[in-house]
Amino acid sequence: MTVGNQQPLQLSLSIEELEQAVKWDASGLVPAIVQEAGSKDVLMLAYMNRESLRKSVETGLTWFWSRSRAELWNKGATSGNTQRITALKYDCDGDTLLVEVLANGPACHTGEPTCFYRTAAEAEVAASSTGASGGADERFKVLAELEQLIAERYAERPEGAYTTYLFEKGLDKILKKVGEETAESIIAAKNGDNDELRYEVSDLIYHLLVLLRERNLPLDDIMQELERRHERPRRD
């Protein structure tokens, strides 16, 4: 059985080219790491063959090959814990797939959100040099959570939600709101009112995240661009 609400993936290359780029093992399989698009938590590891890869692309939902049952399986077809694909990537060697998804429910058959819920070791990480008590990851955790919530609104479109309203109105409406919040942030700064500025900049960041989701541009890509700029040799 296949679940509903299917939407094909938009590939940057043909399915035939993708199949050629993948290094299939002797059994015609390739490991697929499934990762939550918002939190970046690794949810599970499964295997795909050519048919399950094609079905994943055609439906926008995760399909795998069960090595124990020797059959295709559509994640969530019986449990309802579906995984809608937001990005499909392959590594530099072409021997591993990375499937970024919006998970509708737990990934693990135990009911845990991820199959990797048991910790064997965990090293302490030094606090950020910025002096923030929780370190950089904790400081920006809310951005990842907000990005995840916006992604869920984009996929599910719950009635009455403001984010749903923005997505249904489309890109022009979202851009208009980004412009309005930018102008209001400028006015707040000119007024010297930091309380107002904090409020308006928060609105601006939220609408920018909505814009990124509408354009299917992950926040991670922005962070990586900032990191690249930070690492460039300074000219001063």
C-alpha positions as CSV (number, residue, x, y, z in Angstrom):
1,M,0.0,0.0,0.0
2,T,1.2,3.5,-0.8
3,V,0.2,6.5,1.2
4,G,-1.4,9.6,-0.4
5,N,-0.2,13.2,-0.8
6,Q,2.5,12.2,-3.3
7,Q,4.6,14.9,-5.1
8,P,7.5,14.0,-7.4
9,L,10.9,15.3,-6.7
10,Q,12.5,17.9,-9.0
11,L,15.9,16.4,-9.9
12,S,18.8,18.5,-11.1
13,L,19.8,15.6,-13.4
14,S,17.9,12.8,-15.1
15,I,16.9,9.6,-13.1
16,E,19.2,7.7,-15.5
17,E,22.1,9.9,-14.7
18,L,21.4,9.6,-11.0
19,E,21.4,5.8,-11.3
20,Q,24.7,6.0,-13.1
21,A,26.2,8.3,-10.5
22,V,25.4,5.8,-7.7
23,K,27.8,2.9,-7.0
24,W,25.5,0.0,-6.4
25,D,26.9,-3.0,-4.4
26,A,27.0,-6.6,-5.7
27,S,23.4,-7.0,-4.6
28,G,22.3,-3.8,-6.5
29,L,21.8,-1.9,-3.3
30,V,23.1,1.4,-1.9
31,P,22.9,2.6,1.8
32,A,20.5,5.5,2.4
33,I,21.0,7.7,5.5
34,V,17.7,9.4,6.4
35,Q,18.0,12.8,8.1
36,E,15.4,15.1,9.5
37,A,15.5,18.3,7.3
38,G,15.0,20.8,10.1
39,S,16.9,19.4,13.2
40,K,19.5,17.4,11.1
41,D,19.0,14.4,13.4
42,V,19.9,11.1,11.7
43,L,16.7,9.1,11.8
44,M,17.6,5.7,10.3
45,L,19.8,3.8,7.8
46,A,18.1,1.8,5.1
47,Y,18.9,0.5,1.6
48,M,17.6,1.4,-1.8
49,N,17.8,-0.4,-5.1
50,R,17.1,1.1,-8.5
51,E,13.3,0.5,-8.2
52,S,13.0,2.0,-4.7
53,L,15.1,5.0,-5.8
54,R,12.8,5.6,-8.7
55,K,9.7,5.3,-6.5
56,S,11.1,7.7,-4.0
57,V,11.7,10.2,-6.8
58,E,8.3,9.6,-8.4
59,T,6.3,10.0,-5.1
60,G,8.5,12.3,-3.0
61,L,8.2,9.7,-0.2
62,T,10.8,7.3,1.0
63,W,10.9,3.8,-0.5
64,F,13.5,1.2,0.5
65,W,14.5,-2.4,-0.2
66,S,14.1,-4.8,2.7
67,R,17.0,-7.2,2.7
68,S,15.3,-9.5,5.3
69,R,12.0,-9.7,3.4
70,A,13.4,-9.2,-0.1
71,E,10.8,-6.7,-1.0
72,L,10.1,-3.0,-1.5
73,W,8.6,-1.1,1.4
74,N,7.2,2.4,1.6
75,K,8.0,4.0,5.0
76,G,4.8,4.8,6.8
77,A,2.4,3.0,4.4
78,T,0.9,1.0,7.4
79,S,2.0,3.0,10.4
80,G,1.3,6.5,9.0
81,N,4.8,7.6,10.0
82,T,5.7,8.9,6.5
83,Q,8.8,10.7,5.4
84,R,8.4,13.4,2.8
85,I,11.6,14.0,1.0
86,T,13.0,17.5,0.9
87,A,16.4,16.8,-0.6
88,L,18.2,13.8,-2.1
89,K,22.0,13.8,-2.2
90,Y,24.8,11.4,-2.8
91,D,28.4,11.5,-1.4
92,C,31.7,12.2,-3.2
93,D,32.2,8.4,-4.0
94,G,28.5,7.9,-5.0
95,D,28.3,4.9,-2.6
96,T,25.9,6.4,-0.1
97,L,22.7,8.4,-0.4
98,L,21.6,11.1,2.0
99,V,17.8,11.6,2.1
100,E,16.6,14.7,4.0
101,V,13.0,14.4,5.0
102,L,10.1,15.9,6.9
103,A,9.1,13.1,9.3
104,N,5.5,12.5,10.2
105,G,6.0,10.6,13.4
106,P,8.8,8.4,14.7
107,A,11.3,6.7,12.4
108,C,12.0,3.8,14.6
109,H,9.7,0.7,15.0
110,T,10.2,1.1,18.8
111,G,8.3,4.4,18.7
112,E,11.5,6.5,19.2
113,P,11.9,9.5,16.9
114,T,15.2,8.1,15.6
115,C,16.7,4.6,15.4
116,F,19.9,6.1,17.0
117,Y,18.4,6.7,20.4
118,R,21.0,4.6,22.4
119,T,24.2,6.4,23.3
120,A,27.4,4.5,23.7
121,A,29.7,7.5,24.4
122,E,29.3,11.2,24.5
123,A,32.2,13.7,24.8
124,E,31.9,17.0,26.5
125,V,32.3,19.9,24.2
126,A,33.9,23.1,25.4
127,A,31.6,26.1,25.7
128,S,31.7,28.7,22.9
129,S,34.4,31.4,23.2
130,T,31.6,33.9,22.9
131,G,30.9,33.4,26.6
132,A,27.4,32.1,26.0
133,S,26.7,29.5,28.7
134,G,25.1,27.0,26.3
135,G,27.6,27.3,23.5
136,A,26.8,28.2,19.9
137,D,24.6,25.2,19.3
138,E,22.3,26.1,22.2
139,R,22.3,29.8,21.3
140,F,20.9,29.1,17.8
141,K,18.8,26.0,18.6
142,V,15.7,28.1,18.4
143,L,16.5,28.9,14.7
144,A,16.6,25.1,13.9
145,E,13.4,24.6,15.7
146,L,11.7,27.5,13.9
147,E,13.0,26.3,10.6
148,Q,11.6,22.8,11.3
149,L,8.2,24.2,12.3
150,I,8.0,26.3,9.1
151,A,9.0,23.2,7.1
152,E,6.1,21.3,8.7
153,R,3.7,24.1,8.0
154,Y,4.9,24.1,4.3
155,A,4.2,20.4,4.0
156,E,1.0,20.1,6.0
157,R,-0.7,23.5,5.5
158,P,-2.8,23.4,8.7
159,E,-5.9,25.6,8.4
160,G,-5.8,28.9,10.2
161,A,-2.0,29.0,10.7
162,Y,-0.4,32.3,9.6
163,T,2.5,30.5,8.0
164,T,0.0,28.5,5.9
165,Y,-1.5,31.8,4.8
166,L,1.9,33.1,3.7
167,F,2.7,29.9,1.7
168,E,-0.8,29.9,0.1
169,K,-0.5,33.5,-0.9
170,G,2.9,32.8,-2.6
171,L,6.2,34.3,-3.1
172,D,5.1,37.9,-3.8
173,K,3.3,38.1,-0.4
174,I,6.3,36.6,1.4
175,L,8.6,39.1,-0.2
176,K,6.2,42.0,0.7
177,K,6.3,40.9,4.3
178,V,10.1,40.7,4.3
179,G,10.3,44.2,2.9
180,E,7.8,45.5,5.5
181,E,9.7,43.9,8.4
182,T,13.0,45.3,7.0
183,A,11.6,48.8,6.9
184,E,10.2,48.5,10.4
185,S,13.5,47.2,11.8
186,I,15.2,50.3,10.2
187,I,12.7,52.6,11.8
188,A,13.1,51.0,15.2
189,A,16.9,51.4,15.0
190,K,16.5,55.0,14.0
191,N,14.2,55.6,16.9
192,G,16.8,54.2,19.3
193,D,14.3,51.8,20.8
194,N,16.0,48.4,21.4
195,D,12.8,46.8,22.6
196,E,11.1,47.7,19.4
197,L,14.2,46.7,17.4
198,R,14.3,43.3,19.1
199,Y,10.6,42.7,18.2
200,E,10.9,43.8,14.6
201,V,14.2,41.9,13.9
202,S,12.5,38.8,15.3
203,D,9.7,39.3,12.8
204,L,12.2,39.8,10.0
205,I,14.1,36.6,10.8
206,Y,10.9,34.6,10.9
207,H,9.8,35.9,7.5
208,L,13.3,35.3,6.0
209,L,13.0,31.7,7.2
210,V,9.6,31.5,5.5
211,L,11.2,32.9,2.3
212,L,14.0,30.3,2.5
213,R,11.5,27.5,2.8
214,E,9.5,28.8,-0.1
215,R,12.6,28.9,-2.3
216,N,13.8,25.5,-0.9
217,L,17.1,27.0,0.4
218,P,18.1,25.4,3.7
219,L,19.3,27.6,6.5
220,D,22.4,25.4,6.6
221,D,23.4,26.7,3.2
222,I,23.3,30.3,4.5
223,M,25.4,29.3,7.5
224,Q,28.0,27.6,5.3
225,E,28.2,30.7,3.1
226,L,28.9,32.8,6.2
227,E,31.5,30.3,7.3
228,R,33.2,30.4,3.9
229,R,33.3,34.2,4.0
230,H,34.7,34.1,7.6
231,E,37.5,31.8,6.5
232,R,38.6,33.9,3.5
233,P,42.0,35.7,4.0
234,R,41.5,39.2,5.4
235,R,42.7,42.2,3.5
236,D,43.0,44.6,6.4
